[in-house]
Amino acid sequence: MFTDKAKIFVKAGKGGNGAISFRREKYIAAGGPDGGDGGNGGNVIFKVELGMTTLMDFKYKRKYAAQCGSDGAGKRQKGKKGEDIIIKVPQGTIVRDAESNRIIADLSDPEKSIVIARGGNGGWGNAHFATAVRQTPNFARNGQSGDEREIILELKLLADVGLVGFPNVGKSTILSMTTKADPKIANYHFTTLEPNLGVVDLGDRRSFVLADIPGIIEGASEGVGLGHEFLRHIERTRILIHVVDVSGIEGRNPIEDFDIINDELSKYDMSLEERPQIVAANKTDIIQDADAYNAFLAEMKKRGIEVFEISAATNKGVAELMQKTYEELSKLPPIAVFEPEMSIEEEEYIMEDEKGFEITRENETFVVSGSWIEAVGGSVNFSDNESLQYFQRALLNRGVIEELIKMGIQEGQTVRIGDLEFDFVF
């Protein structure tokens, strides 16, 4: 089964917690703090796998999580970084944020890997908090949560040329005659239920990738038939070979067929209306309605469109069609790569995670959320005055107290940070 769209959930690893530890050795009764930092959580990384052709694997597994970082330990031992999880996808996969539908990455380059969710930073051990005044800090910072998000994977084939037209017009036959691809071919509609790719080799290092796109029918732009499932694969192509059945065997009007397909393409994506097309009049060896065929040729000439008269079954005119296609391709820019519409750069992640927080209300409770603030709140040692003072200073310095006051909090009302709840005191 061919699957070219999937929705999955990815979660990066949580950072390990910092350790609370003091140096204890022979002849040293009370050494200083030596708690190590926690390790960073693992990232979720996407990478192209050239052998993959569909997103079928993601139909059965929908959740992917990287490993959490290990906690710190005494003797300033830093926790081990969590292992990254590498998710392999077919070349040409677009990664979108499910909530905003914005593009995060276009995985077209097999040499590149993309971090889609970053692991949380490891928490600081108590050795990090030692100062000349505070020599025995009895607290540490918990690790931060990793990024998590629901994403949409969308496969858009990387083909230079797309074969388009109604079902059963001979697209698969053209592909089989010009490449080493072996599509299923039969004389009934919708034989092709998935796109097929092949390389047309013209010799002298002249070649291009040709895609057989399943037959488009009227209403495809609204999702009728195979609809959007395969129209998306035309988006990257630089040239379309529009195959028209001019034989008249099925009683179809080739002019109407030509116009219907172009109308569906433009409705789906206006830019496809401007995509260069080469028209291939197929099945010229078995023409049943000469008047309809001649009317088609006359109409195309009137519109200034060159028509290649071919018979894919007998290979008549097919070589000339491929030569013309290569000549036109050489005049055009390379295959389009979709630009990211949102960034997950490390600088942005740190800025949002370290400084950002959000405050909402649940009845009379003020809920403060954010990876950084939840990590600090989770590491409070209520039996240690220095830990409480550090926590209070963190809330003040980060602007949490100021924001709570702006929102109208009153003394004695409840504040919740992660699993921690306490009464607000001015």
ZASEKE-994176 format. One record per atom (N, C-alpha, C): x, y, z; residue in one letter. Coordinates in pm, whole numbers, plus 32768, in hexadecimal, padded with zeros to 4 digits. Layout:
ZASEKE-994176
XYZA ...
END
This chain:
ZASEKE-994176
80547F888000M 800080008000M 8057807C8000M 803080DF7FAFF 807C815D7FA9F 803D81C0800AF 808D81F78061T 805D825B80C0T 80B582D680B4T 8079834A8098D 80CA83C18083D 80A8843380E3D 805D8413814EK 8041847981B5K 802C8432823AK 8063846A82A4A 8055842C8328A 806284968394A 801E847F8403K 802984D98477K 8065848984EBK 80CF84BE8527I 811084788595I 812F84DA8606I 814E84A1867BF 817484F186F0F 820584D48712F 8254853E8723V 82E1852B8746V 82FE857387CAV 835485368819K 83788570889BK 840D855D88B4K 845185CC88C9A 84DF85C688EAA 84F085A1897DA 8568857589A1G 858185478A29G 858B85B98A8EG 8560859D8B08K 856D85FD8B76K 85FF85FE8BA4K 862E86728BCEG 86B4867B8C05G 86BB86398C8EG 872E85FF8CAEG 873F85C08D31G 874586278DA0G 872286008E19N 8725865B8E8CN 87B3866C8EC1N 87CB86E58EF3G 884B86FD8F35G 885086B48FBBG 88C886928FEAA 88D786449066A 88F4869F90DDA 88C186779150I 88E486B791CEI 8946865A9215I 89C286859220S 8A29862E925AS 8A9686849298S 8AD5864E9302F 8B4486949343F 8BBB8636934BF 8C2D8670933ER 8CA98620933ER 8CBB85E093C7R 8CC7855C93C5R 8CDA85139442R 8D4C84AF942CR 8DBF84D09463E 8E3384789456E 8E78846B94DEE 8ECF840B94E8K 8F1A83F69564K 8F6A84739585K 8F67849A9600Y 8FAD85109634Y 8F6B85939607Y 8EFC858A95B9I 8EB486049593I 8E2685F495C7I 8E0E8631963AA 8D8E861C967EA 8D1A865C9633A 8D3086D295FEA 8CC3871995BBA 8CFA87639542A 8D05871D94D5G 8D36875C945AG 8CC987B0941AG 8CED87F593B2G 8C8E884C936EG 8C2E87FE9314G 8BD1884692D8P 8B6F88059280P 8BB287CF9201P 8B8C875791D6D 8BC9871F915DD 8B6186D79106D 8AE387069111G 8A7A86CA90BFG 8A8A86F0902CG 8A8A868D8FD3G 8A9C86A48F45G 8A1B86CB8EFEG 8A2A87038E87D 89B6872C8E36D 897786B28DF2D 88F686BF8DD6G 88B186578D89G 88D5865E8CF5G 88CB85F08CAFG 88E685ED8C20G 887186248BCFG 888D865C8B5AN 8823868E8B04N 87CF861B8ACEN 875086368AB3G 86FA85D28A77G 871B85BD89E3G 86F6854B89ADG 8710852D8920G 86B5857B88C3G 86E48593884BN 869785DB87E5N 8649857A878EN 85E285AD874EV 859A856386E7V 85CD85968660V 860C853E8613I 864E85658596I 860E851B8521I 85F4856584B5F 85BF8528843CF 862C852383D2F 863184B3838CK 8699849D8327K 865E845282B0K 869084748239V 8660843381BEV 869883A681B3V 864283488192E 866A82BE8176E 864A82A480E2E 86B1829A808FL 869D82917FFFL 865082157FD4L 865281AD8024G 860981337FFFG 8574813B8018G 8547819C8066M 84B881A78087M 846D81ED8016M 83F381C27FFDT 83A281FF7F93T 8319822D7FC4T 82F28205803ET 827082308073T 827F824F8109T 821282858141L 820D82A281D1L 81C08234821CL 81BE81BE81E2M 8170814E8217M 8195812D82A8M 8214813682CAD 824181128351D 81F9816483BCD 81D381DF8399F 8198823983FCF 81028221840DF 80CB81C683BDK 803E81A483CEK 802B814E844AK 80918102846EY 808580A384DDY 80C980D5855DY 812B812C8550K 816B816585C6K 815D81FC85C0K 811B82348623R 80F982C3861FR 814183178688R 818382D686E8K 81C683218753K 825A82FD8755K 82AE8366875BY 833F8353875CY 837B83AA87CAY 83CE836E8820A 840983B88890A 849E839B8899A 84EC840588AEA 857C83F788C3A 859683D78956A 860E83AD8973Q 8633838489FCQ 864A83FE8A55Q 862683F18AD3C 863E845D8B34C 86D1845C8B5FC 870284D18B88G 878984DA8BBCG 8792849C8C47G 8807846A8C6AS 881B842E8CEFS 8831849B8D57S 880F847C8DD3D 882584DB8E41D 88BA84E98E5ED 88DE855C8E96G 896785718EC2G 8985851C8F3DG 8A0385198F65A 8A2B84C98FDAA 8A9685149027A 8ABB84DA909AG 8B24851790EBG 8BA9851990A2G 8C09855E90DEK 8C8E857090A3K 8C8785B9901DK 8C2286119014R 8C0D86658F9CR 8BFB86128F1DR 8BC5859C8F2BQ 8BAF85488EB6Q 8B3085768E6BQ 8B45859A8DEEK 8AD485C78D9BK 8A89854F8D65K 8A06855A8D62G 89B384EE8D2DG 89C884DB8C98G 89B284638C69K 89C384428BDBK 895384808B88K 897684B38B14K 891384ED8ABAK 88B7847E8A87K 8838849C8A7DG 87D9843B8A47G 87F4842189B3G 87DE83A88987E 87F6838688FAE 878D83C788A1E 87BC83FE8830D 8760843587CED 871183C4878DD 869A83E3875EI 864F8384870CI 865183B9867DI 867A83638621I 8682838A8594I 860E8348854AI 85B9839C8511I 8544836C84C8I 855F837A8433I 8557830C83EBK 8577830D835CK 84F8831C8308K 8503837482A4V 84908390824CV 84BE838E81BBV 84618381815CP 8487838380CEP 84B6840D80A3P 850B8410803FQ 8539848E8007Q 84C184D97FCEQ 84B9855B7FECG 844985AD7FBDG 83DC85C08023G 83F5859480A0T 838F85A1810AT 838F862E8144T 83198669814CI 830686EB818DI 82D986D2821CI 83158719827CV 82EE870E8309V 82A6878F832FV 82298781835DR 81D987F48385R 81B587EC8419R 81AA88608459D 8175886784E0D 80DF885484D7D 80A887F1851DA 801A87D0850FA 7FC08840853FA 7FEB888A85A5E 7F9688F285DDE 7F88896A857FE 7FF889958544S 7FF68A0D84EFS 7FF789ED845AS 801689708437N 8024894283ACN 809A89848364N 80F289C483B0R 81688A028371R 81D589998357R 822289B082EDI 828D895482C9I 830389658327I 833088F68362I 83A788F783B6I 842288D58362I 841488758308A 8487884982B9A 84598803823AA 84AC880C81D4D 849A87C28157D 85108762814CD 84F586E2815FL 855F867E8161L 8579864A80D4L 85BA869E8085S 85D9867C7FFAS 866C865A7FE7S 86C1868C8040D 875186758036D 877885FB8089D 87A3858F8048P 87C485158094P 883E852480EDP 888B858F80DBE 890385A4812BE 88E685EA81AFE 886E862081BDK 884F866F8234K 87F286258292K 880086448314S 87A086158378S 876A869083C0S 86EF868983EDI 86AB86FB8429I 867C86D884B6I 869C872F8517V 8669871E85A0V 85DD875A85A5V 857A870785C0I 84EF873385C5I 84C487548653I 84FC871086B7A 84DD872C8743A 855E87208794A 857E878787E0R 85FA878B882CR 85E7875888BBR 864A870C88E8G 864686DA8971G 8656874989D6G 861D87348A4DG 862887988AB7G 86B5879F8AF0G 86D988158B20N 875C88278B5FN 876087DF8BE5N 87D487A88C06G 87E587678C87G 87E487CD8CF8G 87B387A58D6CG 87B188018DDFG 883A880F8E1FG 884D887E8E65W 88CE88968EA8W 88D3884C8F2DW 894688128F4AG 895D87D88FCDG 897988449034G 897A881D90B4N 898A8885911BN 8A1488C79118N 8A76888590D9A 8AFA88C490CDA 8AF28945907CA 8A8F894E9025H 8A7E89C38FD0H 8A528A3D9021H 8A138A279095F 89D78A9490E1F 8A2E8AC49155F 8AA58A8D9160A 8AFD8AB491CEA 8B388B3E91B5A 8B338B94921BT 8B708C199214T 8BBF8C309294T 8C018CA0929BA 8C4E8CBF9313A 8BF38CCB938CA 8B788CF89376V 8B188D0793E4V 8ACC8C8593FBV 8AA08C46938CR 8A528BCC9395R 8AAF8B569377R 8AF08B2293DEQ 8B598ABD93CAQ 8B248A2E93CAQ 8AAE8A199400T 8A7889909405T 89E8898C93D1T 89D389AE9353P 894A89AC931CP 8911891E9320P 889B8914935FN 885C8891936EN 87E988809309N 880188B09291F 879A88A49229F 87DF889E91A0F 8796886F913DA 87C7886590B3A 875188829056A 876E888D8FD6R 870488AA8F76R 86E0882B8F2AR 865D88198F18N 862E87A78EC7N 864887C28E32N 864B87578DE5G 865B87658D55G 85DD879D8D13G 85F087DA8C9EQ 857F88138C56Q 853D87AA8BFDQ 84BE87BF8BE5S 847687678B8AS 84A6877E8AFBS 84A487168AAAG 84C787248A1EG 8451875689CDG 846D87838953D 840187AD88F9D 83A7873588DBD 8329875288C9E 82CD86EC8898E 8268872F883DE 824586ED87D2R 81E687278774R 81A986BB871BR 813486D986EBE 80F486848688E 811986BB85FFE 8144866485A6I 817086938523I 812B864384B5I 812486818441I 80EC864083CBI 815C86278367I 816785AC833AL 81C7858782D2L 817D857E824EL 81B585BD81E8E 817385C38166E 81DA85A980F9E 81C8853D80AFL 8229851A8047L 8205855D7FC3L 826385AA7F8EK 825385E87F0AK 82C885B67EB5K 82AA85647E51L 831285237E05L 837285857DC4L 83F1855C7DBCL 845985AD7D7BL 8467857C7CEBL 841785B27C92A 841D858D7C05A 8428860A7BB0A 847B86057B48D 848886777AEDD 840A86897A99D 83D286177A6EV 8362861A7A0FV 82F085C37A44V 827685F67A3AG 820185AA7A64G 81A7858B79EEG 817B850F79E5L 811B84E6797FL 808F84F879B8L 803E854F797BV 7FB7856779ADV 7F52854B793FV 7ED785337968G 7E6C8518790AG 7E0284C2794CG 7D9684A97902F 7D2B84547935F 7D5D83C57949F 7D1483767998P 7D3982E979A5P 7D3682A2791DP 7D8F8242790EN 7D9081EA789AN 7DB382327817N 7E01829F7820V 7E2982E377A4V 7EB282B47772V 7EF8826177C3G 7F7782297797G 7FF1825D77DEG 7FE0829D7851K 805282D4789AK 80B1826778C8K 807A81FC7901S 80CF818F7932S 811B814C78C0S 80DB8143784CT 811F810777D9T 8195815D77ADT 818281E177AEI 81F1823C778BI 8264822977ECI 824382207870L 82AB820E78D5L 82F7818C78BDL 82AE812078A1S 82EF809E788DS 8344809B780FS 831D80EA77A9M 836780EC772BM 83E781407733M 83E981A0778FT 845881FF7792T 84B781EC7808T 848F819C786AT 84E3818878E0T 84E780F37903T 852E80D3796EK 8534804A799EK 84C9802D7A06K 8470808F7A1AA 840280797A78A 83A5800E7A41A 83607FC87A9CD 83097F5A7A74D 827D7F6E7AAED 82367FD67A82P 81AF7FEC7AB8P 814D7F837A88P 80E67F6F7AD9K 807C7F127AB0K 802B7F527A41K 80167F0B79D2I 7FCF7F427960I 7F5D7EE57939I 7EE57F21792BA 7E727ED478FDA 7E0D7F3478C2A 7DAE7F007877N 7D507F557830N 7CD27F6E7882N 7CE37FA678FAY 7C6E7FD07946Y 7C978046799EY 7C34809179C9H 7C4E810D7A11H 7C8D80F57A9BH 7CE281527ABFF 7D2381517B42F 7D7780D57B59F 7DB980A67AEDT 7E1D803D7AFFT 7E8B80717B5AT 7EB480EF7B41T 7F1E812C7B92T 7EE081677C10T 7EFE812C7C82L 7EC9815C7D02L 7F35819F7D55L 7FAE81A57D22E 801A81EB7D67E 807C82217CFFE 80BF82907D20P 811D82CA7CC0P 8193826B7CA8P 81C6826E7C2EN 823B82207C0BN 82A6827D7BD3N 832382627BF6L 839382B37BC7L 83EF82607B6FL 842C82A27B0DG 849182627ABBG 84F082CB7A85G 856882A07A61V 85CC82FB7A29V 85D382E67992V 85BD83527948V 85CA835078B7V 865C836E7894V 86A1830F785AD 872E831E7837D 873A832E779FD 876483A77775L 877083C576E6L 87FE83B576B4L 88598388770AG 88E5837B76E3G 892E83FF76EFG 89B283FA76E3D 8A05847376EED 89EA84BE7770D 89D0847277DCR 89B884AB7861R 893C85057864R 88E184EC780BR 88638537780AR 87F584DD7841R 87BC850978AFS 875384B878EES 86F885107942S 868484DD7962F 8628852279BDF 85CC84BC79FDF 858E84E57A6EV 8533848C7AB8V 84A384A77A89V 8461843C7A62L 83D884437A2EL 837A83FE7A90L 830B843F7AB1A 82A984077B0FA 822583F07AC9A 81EF83787ADCD 816983577AABD 810883737B1DD 80BB83E17B0FI 805C84077B76I 7FD583C47B58I 7F9783827BBBP 7F1783417BA3P 7EB1839E7B62P 7E5983657B11G 7DFB83B37AC1G 7DA984177B10G 7DA0848F7ADBI 7D5384F97B1BI 7CC884FA7ADBI 7C61850F7B2BI 7BD985177AF6I 7B9C859D7B1CI 7B2B85BB7AE2E 7AE686397B01E 7AC0863B7B94E 7ADF86A97BD7G 7AC486B67C66G 7B38868C7CBEG 7BA886677C81A 7C1C863A7CCFA 7C4E86A67D2EA 7C4787247D04S 7C7887927D59S 7C26879F7DD8S 7BAA876B7DD7E 7B57876B7E51E 7B6286E87E9CE 7BBA868F7E6DG 7BCE86107EB2G 7B81859C7E78G 7B3D85B17E06V 7AF385437DC6V 7B5784DC7D8FV 7B31845D7D96G 7B8C83F37D65G 7C0983EE7DBBG 7C7B83E77D7AL 7CFB83E67DC1L 7D2084727DEFL 7CE784D67DABG 7CEE85617DD6G 7D7385917E0BG 7D6D85CF7E81H 7DE4860B7EBEH 7E5185A67EDAH 7E2B85257EE6E 7E8D84C07F09E 7F0384BF7EA9E 7EEA84E07E2AF 7F5684D87DC9F 7F70855A7D7EF 7F1285B87D85L 7F2D863A7D47L 7FA7867D7D85L 7FC286607E06R 8034869F7E48R 80B986777E09R 80BB86037DC6H 813985D47D8CH 815F86207D0DH 810386717CDAI 812186C17C63I 816687447C8AI 815C876A7D0AE 818887EE7D34E 821B880A7D19E 827187A47D24R 830087BB7D12R 832C87B17C7FR 82DB87757C2AT 8306875F7BA0T 832087E37B58T 838087DE7AFCR 83A288577AB0R 8356885E7A2CR 833387EC79F5I 82E687E47979I 827E87767988I 8209878B794CL 81A187257948L 819286F578B8L 8191867178A6I 816B86387825I 80D886147830I 8086865F77E9H 7FF5864C77EFH 7FCE85E67784H 7FAA856D77B3V 7F8985007757V 7EF384FF773DV 7ECD850576BCV 7E4085087695V 7E238490763AV 7DB98447765BD 7D8D83D87606D 7D3C84117592D 7D758409751AV 7D31844374A5V 7CF183D7744DV 7CED835D747ES 7CBB82EE742AS 7C2582F37417S 7BDE8328747BG 7B4B832B7473G 7B0A82A67495G 7B58824574C4I 7B2281C074E3I 7AB681C77550I 7ACB821C75B2E 7A6E82267622E 7A068294760EE 7A0782D07597G 79A58337757AG 79BE83BB75C1G 7A3A83D075EER 7A5B844B7635R 7A8684B675D2R 7A75853475FCN 7AA085A475A9N 7B2885D175DAN 7B9285C67589P 7C1885E775B8P 7C2A867975E1P 7BE286D475A1I 7BEC876275C7I 7BB287777653I 7B3D8739766CE 7B00874676F0E 7B5A8707775BE 7B928692773DD 7BEC864F779CD 7C6386A977BDD 7C9E86E57756F 7D12873D7768F 7CEF87B277C4F 7C7C87EF77AED 7C53886577FDD 7C2F883E788CD 7BEE87CA789DI 7BC7879F7924I 7C438788797BI 7CA787447943I 7D21872A7991I 7D6587AC79B9I 7D738809795BN 7DB48888797AN 7D6488D779E1N 7CE188CD79DBD 7C8C89127A3CD 7CA288D97AC8D 7CAC88567AD2E 7CC288167B54E 7D4B883B7B8DE 7DAF88417B36L 7E3688667B63L 7E3888F47B9BL 7DF889507B55S 7DF989DC7B82S 7DA789EF7C00S 7D3B89A17C10K 7CEA89AC7C8AK 7D3889797D03K 7D8889127CEEY 7DD688DB7D5DY 7E4789397D84Y 7E8C896F7D22D 7EFD89C77D3CD 7F0C8A257CC4D 7EF38AA67CDDM 7EF58B087C6FM 7F798B0A7C24M 7FE78AE97C6AS 806A8AED7C28S 80768A817BBDS 80248A167BC9L 802989AB7B64L 7FF289DA7ADEL 7FA28A447AE3E 7F6C8A7B7A67E 7FDB8AB17A0DE 80488ADE7A4EE 80B98B167A03E 81268AAF79E9E 81158A357A19R 817B89CE7A08R 818589A87973R 81FE89A6793BP 820C898078ADP 81D088F67892P 818A88E97820Q 814E886A77FAQ 81788844776DQ 818A87C3775CI 819D878A76D7I 8128872C76C0I 80E0873F7653V 806886F17639V 808A867975E2V 806386037614A 807A858675CBA 7FF3854B75A4A 7FD785497520A 7F5C850C74EEA 7F76847774DCA 7F4284267538N 7F638397753AN 7EF6834374F6N 7F1D82C874D4K 7EC782647494K 7EA3828D7406K 7F0082D073C2T 7EE682F97337T 7EE3828372D7T 7F0E820E7305D 7F0C819772ADD 7E83815372A9D 7E28817C7300I 7DA4813A7304I 7D3381A17304I 7D42820D72B9I 7CDF827972B7I 7C5A8246727DI 7BEC825C72C8Q 7B668235729DQ 7B1482AC726FQ 7B36832372A1D 7AEA839C727ED 7B4B84037247D 7B5F840071C4A 7BBF845A7183A 7B9684EC718FA 7B128506718DD 7AE485917196D 7B0985CE721DD 7AF485827288A 7B1685B4730FA 7BAD85C9731BA 7BF8856E72DFY 7C8B857972E4Y 7CBB85F5729AY 7C88860B7223N 7CB1868071D4N 7C8487017218N 7C0F86FE7257A 7BE08775729FA 7C3D87957313A 7C6D872D7355F 7CCC874073C4F 7D4E87817393F 7D84874B7325L 7E00878472EFL 7DEC881572C5L 7D7A88327287A 7D5D88BB725BA 7D51891A72D2A 7D1188EB733EE 7CFF893F73B4E 7D85895B73F9E 7DDA88F57402M 7E5C89097440M 7EB1896A73EEM 7EAA895E7368K 7EF489B97311K 7EC28A487323K 7E3E8A56732FK 7E018ADA7345K 7E328B1873C7K 7E498AC3742ER 7E788AF574B0R 7F108B0474B3R 7F538AE07447G 7FE48AEA7441G 802B8A7D748EG 7FEB8A08749DI 8024899974E8I 8058892E7489I 80D689087497E 810F889E7445E 80DF88167478E 80B887C0741CV 8086873C7440V 80E386D17409V 81098672745FF 815985FF7434F 80FB8589741FF 80EF855E73A2E 809984ED7382E 80E7846C739AE 80B6841C73F9I 810183A47420I 80A6832B742AI 80E582B97432S 80A1823C7457S 80FD81F674BBS 80D98201753AA 812E81C775A3A 813981307593A 80CC80F07564A 80CC805F7557A 812F802E74EFA 8140807D7480T 819D80557415T 822080A3741AT 822B80FF747CN 82A28153748FN 82B381BE7423N 824D81D473D4K 8254823A736BK 825682C673A8K 82BC83147386G 82C6839F73B1G 82F083B47441G 83028348748DV 83228355751BV 83B0838B752FV 8410835B74E1A 849B838A74EDA 84A3842074D2A 845B844E746AE 845B84DD744AE 841D852F74BCE 83B684F674FAL 83768539756CL 83D7854A75DFL 842684E275FDM 848684E8766BM 84F8854B764BM 8522854F75CEQ 858A85AF75A6Q 855A863E75BBQ 84DF86597591K 84A586DE75A1K 849A87027636K 847286A07684T 846486B87714T 84E986DE7752T 85548698772EY 85D886B77765Y 86058743773AY 85ED876776BDE 861387EC768CE 85CD885A76DDE 854D884676FAE 850388AA7747E 853188AF77D8E 855188397810L 85818834789AL 8604888278ABL 865B88797848S 86DE88BA7851S 86D38952785AS 865E8988783BK 86498A1A7840K 860F8A4678C7K 85ED89E5791BL 85A48A067997L 85FC89F57A12L 85D88A3B7A81P 86228A2A7B00P 860A89A07B3AP 865E89767B9CP 865088F07BD7P 85CB88DF7C22P 85B488627C4EI 853A88407C98I 852B88987D13I 84B188C67D2BA 849689207D9BA 84A588D97E22A 84E289207E80V 84EA88F17F0AV 849B89537F5EV 844189217FB2F 83EA89768002F 843989B48076F 842F8A378083E 84768A7D80EEE 842D8A6B8173E 847A8A5681E0P 843B8A4B8265P 83EF8ACA8288P 837D8AB982CAE 832A8B2A82F4E 83308B40838BE 83758AE683D2M 838E8AF98460M 84148ABA8481M 84568AF084E7S 84DE8AC58506S 84E38A7D858CS 853B8A1A8593I 855589D78613I 85EA89DF862EI 86238A548615E 86B28A67862DE 86CE8A6486C2E 87488A4086E7E 876D8A338774E 87618AB787BEE 87888B27877CE 87828BA987BEE 86F28BCB87E4E 86958BAF8786E 86098BCD87A0E 85D48B758811E 85FC8AF7880FY 85CE8A998876Y 85FA8AC78900Y 867B8AED890DI 86AF8B178990I 866A8B9689BEI 86568BF38961M 86178C718986M 858A8C5989BDM 853B8C098978E 84B38BF189A4E 84AF8B9D8A23E 85088B3B8A2CD 85028ADC8A99D 85388B178B1AD 85A68B668B10E 85E48B9D8B88E 85968C158BBEE 855F8C688B68K 85228CE58B94K 848A8CE38B8FK 84528C898B41G 83C28C8D8B2BG 83728C478B96G 82FC8C7D8BB0F 829D8C3B8C08F 82138C708BE3F 81AE8C288C0FE 81248C518BF5E 80D48C3F8C74E 807C8C9F8C8FI 80288C978D07I 7F968C958CDCI 7F4F8C308D0BT 7EBF8C268CF0T 7E768C158D75T 7DF18C248D72R 7DA28C158DECR 7D458B9F8DE0R 7D3E8B518E4BE 7CDC8AE68E59E 7C8D8B048ED8E 7C1B8B468EC6N 7BCC8B7A8F36N 7C218BDB8F87N 7C408BBC9004E 7C8E8C189058E 7D218BF3905CE 7D4A8B91900CT 7DD68B66900BT 7E1D8BA18F92T 7E968BD78FA8F 7EE98C0D8F3DF 7F4F8BA28F15F 7F4A8B788E97V 7FA08B0B8E68V 80108B458E13V 808B8B328E42V 81018B628DF9V 813E8AEB8DB1V 814B8AF48D2CS 81818A848CDFS 81F78AB38C8AS 82498A538C64G 82C28A6F8C18G 832F8A108C48G 837C89DC8BEBS 83DF89768C0FS 843F89A78C7AS 84728A1F8C68W 84D58A538CC8W 849A8A618D53W 84258AA38D5CI 83EC8ABF8DDFI 83BF8A408E24I 839089DE8DD9E 8366895F8E15E 83DF89128E4AE 8451891E8E02A 84CB88DB8E31A 84FC89188EB4A 84F6899D8EBEV 852089E18F39V 84C089BF8FABV 843E89C28F8FG 83DB89A48FF7G 83E889169029G 840788BA8FCFG 8410882E8FF6G 848B880F9049G 84E9886D9050S 85658852909AS 856B88999121S 84FC88D7914CV 84FC892191CBV 850488C09241V 855F88DE929BN 856B88929317N 852E88E79386N 84B388C793AFF 846B891C940DF 84A68919949AF 84FB88BA94B4S 853988B49539S 85BB8904953CS 85DE894294CDD 865B898D94C5D 863E8A1E94A1D 86628A7A94FBN 86468B0894E5N 868C8B3F9468N 87078B12944EE 87508B4393D9E 870A8B1A9358E 86D38AA09356S 868A8A7292E1S 860E8AC792C9S 85C58AE69337L 854E8B39932AL 85728BC692FCL 85DF8BFB9332Q 860A8C819309Q 86328C849276Q 86758C1B9247Y 869B8C1391BAY 861E8C109161Y 85BB8BC2918BF 853F8BB69140F 84F78C3C9139F 84F18C8291AAQ 84AE8D0591ACQ 84F68D6B9154Q 857A8D699158R 85C68DC79103R 85B28DA8906FR 85A98D23904EA 85948CFC8FC3A 850E8D318F90A 84A58D238FE1L 84218D558FBAL 84238DED8FA9L 846B8E309000L 84728EC18FF9L 84C38EEF8F81L 85388EB48F6DN 85918EDF8F01N 85598EC18E77N 850E8E578E6BR 84D68E318DE8R 84548E7A8DCAR 84228EC78E28G 83A98F168E10G 83278ECE8E2FG 83318E578E70V 82B88E0C8E8DV 82648E558EF6V 82A58E868F60I 825D8ECD8FCAI 82168F488F91I 825D8F948F3FE 8224900D8F03E 81A98FEB8EAEE 81B38F7F8E62E 81438F578E0CE 80CB8F288E5EE 80E58EE08ECCL 80788EB48F23L 802E8F2C8F5FL 80798F908F87I 803C90088FC1I 7FE890508F57I 801C90588EDCK 7FD190978E6FK 7F4D90508E55K 7F4E8FCC8E6AM 7ED58F7E8E52M 7E748F848EC7M 7E998FCC8F32G 7E3D8FE38FA0G 7E428F7E900FG 7EAF8F36901EI 7EB78ED39089I 7EB18F179112I 7E6D8ED79170Q 7E628F0A91F7Q 7EAF8EAF9256Q 7EDB8EEB92C5E 7F268E9D9328E 7ED28E299359E 7F118DB3935FG 7ECC8D3C938DG 7E928CE7931DG 7E8B8D2092A4Q 7E598CCF9233Q 7EC28C699208Q 7E948BFF91C8T 7EEB8B8E91A6T 7F328BA39121T 7FB38B809120V 80048B7F90A6V 80318AF0908EV 80208ABF9013R 804C8A388FF2R 80B78A3D8F85R 812789FA8FA1I 819389EE8F3EI 81B4895A8F33I 818A891B8EC6G 819C888A8EB9G 814D88438F25G 818F87F18F74D 814E87A98FE2D 815487F79066D 8191886C9062L 81A588BC90DBL 8134892290EBL 80F889289162E 8092898C9181E 80BA89D59201E 80A78A5B9203F 80C58AA8927BF 806E8B25927DF 80608B5E92F3D 80128BD99303D 80698C5392E5D 80318CB1929BF 807C8D299276F 80848D8692EEF 80FE8DB99307V 81178E189374V 81668E8D933CV 81368F079353F 817F8F7E9324F 82028F8D9371F 
END
